[in-house]
Amino acid sequence: MSSARISVNVDSEVKQDAQKILGEIGMDLTTAVDLLLRTIVREERIPFNLQTERAYREAAHREYIRVELGKAKLEAANPNTIWRTHDEVMANLKVQEERKCSHG
């Protein structure tokens, strides 16, 4: 098998950071790039999800909601959970705010 040289321009800080991380897992930059290219050839796709910043934020928000709903379900199933009405919660928040204002 013959080898070919490729030249890629990247931000020097990105290169240094990548080399540090790759070194921690016992790999050099050449091996990582070779692995990336081999994976592209084998899978006939780029082996990671490319998306816009907006799509990334939306996915992160959906994951946050999923986790929080899971927590809420556990709390709702707990027989020791203390339930308060909306009016009770708002009254408590008002008292806390008034205390902050009187001390500040």
C-alpha positions, 0 to 999 in steps of 0.5 A: 500500500502506498501512502500519500501526503496531504496538507491541511490548514487549521488554527494552530490552537485547535491543532495543539488542543487536538494533539493534547487530547489525542496524546491522552488517548495514545494517538497522534494527529496523523493516526487520527486523520487516517482513522477519520478518512478510513471511517468515511470510506467504510461508512460512506458518510462523515462519522459525526452529526453536522448541524447548525448552531440553532439545531444544536441548541434545540436538541440540547433544549429537548434533552434538558426538557426530557431530563427535567420531565423525568425528574418531575415524574419521579417527584410526582410518584414520591408519596412524600412530595409536598404539593402546594397550590400556585397561590401558595408558591406565589405568596412564598415568592412575594415574601422572599422578595420582600425580605430581600428588599428589606435587607438590601 
